[in-house]
Amino acid sequence: MLLKVENLSKIYRSGFIRGKPIKAVDKISFTVKAGEIVSLVGESGSGKTTTSKMILRLLKPTSGSILFENKDIYSIPKFEYWRNVQAIFQDPYSSFNPTPFYKVDRILKLPFKLLNTSKNEMEKIIRNTLINIGLDPDDILGRYPHELSGGQMQRILIARCLIVDPKLLLADEPTSMIDASTRAIVLNLLKRLRDEGKSIIFITHDISQAFYISDRMLVMYKGKIVDEGPVEEVIFNPKHEYTKRLIKDVPKLYEKFEDFHE
């Protein structure tokens, strides 16, 4: 098992003194196997982003454990862990240094601070990674981020993650800031990375995207996992009213649900 989350909780307190406890994440458990996409689906405030931040070691859990390859993540040296677990954030524009002097080639060289790589090997890895995600190195490397489309920038962000060859990608709403015409490009890229052996946690409020991309789905509501299982099982046989409401809010998805039961 690549990742195991067990009885994970995060509790905040409102106010400065003796505030009321707020359970952002409430004793959730799930696993991620090698070479699969697991989606965390829920509306804003459901706890999915808080969960992702705990997995990324950006937030410390109140209780529970997170194991990566059977080791507690806090027992793994920080930079070794981040080499294996990389994040794709929802806003590619804020994910890069805003200075106009940093071109794409410099941005993609930054991860090599974690690697012991020669200059020739570094340049070869960068070019091959760009080709792998469908971008032309000769067209992209000499440009500035503001000269790229949102879809191109999101793929550059994915390339920056892939350079260190992580085992797990955590994609937090990776298509929310790009137009509809390029969402499919990013989603299909993530599916192809899964087919090449990468594990992906896909975080979204859009259950139709989760249906398209995922092997397994976890539906979060008020900090809890209320539905989980293989994606078709959750979509076509939802157990919780919240999941049923999410499906009904997506007309085409609901039509598939109805057809399945006819």
WOPEDA-V650468 format. One record per residue. N is the residue number from 0. RES is the residue in one letter. SS is DSSP state (H for helix, E for strand, L for the rest). PSI is psi as a letter, one per 40 degrees, with the letter a starting at -180 (* if undefined). Layout:
BEGIN
n: [N	N]
res: [RES	RES]
ss: [SS	SS]
psi: [PSI	PSI]
END
This chain:
BEGIN
n: [0	1	2	3	4	5	6	7	8	9	10	11	12	13	14	15	16	17	18	19	20	21	22	23	24	25	26	27	28	29	30	31	32	33	34	35	36	37	38	39	40	41	42	43	44	45	46	47	48	49	50	51	52	53	54	55	56	57	58	59	60	61	62	63	64	65	66	67	68	69	70	71	72	73	74	75	76	77	78	79	80	81	82	83	84	85	86	87	88	89	90	91	92	93	94	95	96	97	98	99	100	101	102	103	104	105	106	107	108	109	110	111	112	113	114	115	116	117	118	119	120	121	122	123	124	125	126	127	128	129	130	131	132	133	134	135	136	137	138	139	140	141	142	143	144	145	146	147	148	149	150	151	152	153	154	155	156	157	158	159	160	161	162	163	164	165	166	167	168	169	170	171	172	173	174	175	176	177	178	179	180	181	182	183	184	185	186	187	188	189	190	191	192	193	194	195	196	197	198	199	200	201	202	203	204	205	206	207	208	209	210	211	212	213	214	215	216	217	218	219	220	221	222	223	224	225	226	227	228	229	230	231	232	233	234	235	236	237	238	239	240	241	242	243	244	245	246	247	248	249	250	251	252	253	254	255	256	257	258	259	260	261]
res: [M	L	L	K	V	E	N	L	S	K	I	Y	R	S	G	F	I	R	G	K	P	I	K	A	V	D	K	I	S	F	T	V	K	A	G	E	I	V	S	L	V	G	E	S	G	S	G	K	T	T	T	S	K	M	I	L	R	L	L	K	P	T	S	G	S	I	L	F	E	N	K	D	I	Y	S	I	P	K	F	E	Y	W	R	N	V	Q	A	I	F	Q	D	P	Y	S	S	F	N	P	T	P	F	Y	K	V	D	R	I	L	K	L	P	F	K	L	L	N	T	S	K	N	E	M	E	K	I	I	R	N	T	L	I	N	I	G	L	D	P	D	D	I	L	G	R	Y	P	H	E	L	S	G	G	Q	M	Q	R	I	L	I	A	R	C	L	I	V	D	P	K	L	L	L	A	D	E	P	T	S	M	I	D	A	S	T	R	A	I	V	L	N	L	L	K	R	L	R	D	E	G	K	S	I	I	F	I	T	H	D	I	S	Q	A	F	Y	I	S	D	R	M	L	V	M	Y	K	G	K	I	V	D	E	G	P	V	E	E	V	I	F	N	P	K	H	E	Y	T	K	R	L	I	K	D	V	P	K	L	Y	E	K	F	E	D	F	H	E]
ss: [L	L	E	E	E	E	E	E	E	E	E	E	E	L	L	L	L	L	L	L	E	E	E	E	E	E	E	E	E	E	E	E	L	L	L	L	E	E	E	E	E	L	L	L	L	L	L	H	H	H	H	H	H	H	H	L	L	L	L	L	L	L	E	E	E	E	E	E	L	L	E	E	H	H	H	L	L	H	H	H	H	H	H	H	E	E	E	E	L	L	L	H	H	H	L	L	L	L	L	L	L	L	E	H	H	H	H	H	H	H	H	H	H	H	L	L	L	L	H	H	H	H	H	H	H	H	H	H	H	H	H	H	L	L	L	L	H	H	H	H	L	L	L	E	H	H	H	L	L	H	H	H	H	H	H	H	H	H	H	H	H	H	L	L	L	L	L	E	E	E	E	E	L	L	L	L	L	L	L	H	H	H	H	H	H	H	H	H	H	H	H	H	H	H	H	L	L	L	E	E	E	E	E	E	L	L	H	H	H	H	H	H	H	L	L	E	E	E	E	E	E	L	L	E	E	E	E	E	E	E	H	H	H	H	H	H	L	L	L	L	H	H	H	H	H	H	H	H	L	L	H	H	H	H	H	H	H	H	H	H	H	L]
psi: [h	d	h	h	h	h	f	h	i	h	h	i	h	i	i	d	h	f	i	h	h	h	g	d	h	g	f	i	h	i	i	h	i	h	f	i	h	h	i	h	h	i	i	h	e	e	e	d	d	d	d	d	d	d	d	e	f	e	i	h	i	d	i	a	i	h	h	h	f	e	h	h	d	e	e	h	h	d	d	d	d	e	d	e	h	i	h	h	i	d	g	d	d	e	e	i	h	e	h	e	e	h	i	d	d	d	d	e	e	d	e	e	d	e	i	g	i	i	d	d	d	d	d	d	d	d	d	d	d	d	d	d	e	f	i	h	d	d	d	d	d	e	i	i	d	e	e	i	i	d	d	d	d	d	d	d	d	d	d	d	d	d	d	e	f	i	d	h	h	h	h	h	f	e	e	d	e	i	i	d	d	e	d	d	d	d	d	d	d	d	d	d	d	d	d	e	e	i	i	h	h	h	h	i	e	h	d	d	d	d	d	d	d	i	d	i	h	h	h	h	h	f	e	i	h	e	i	i	a	i	d	d	d	d	d	e	f	i	d	i	d	d	d	d	d	d	d	d	e	g	d	d	d	d	d	d	d	d	d	d	e	*]
END
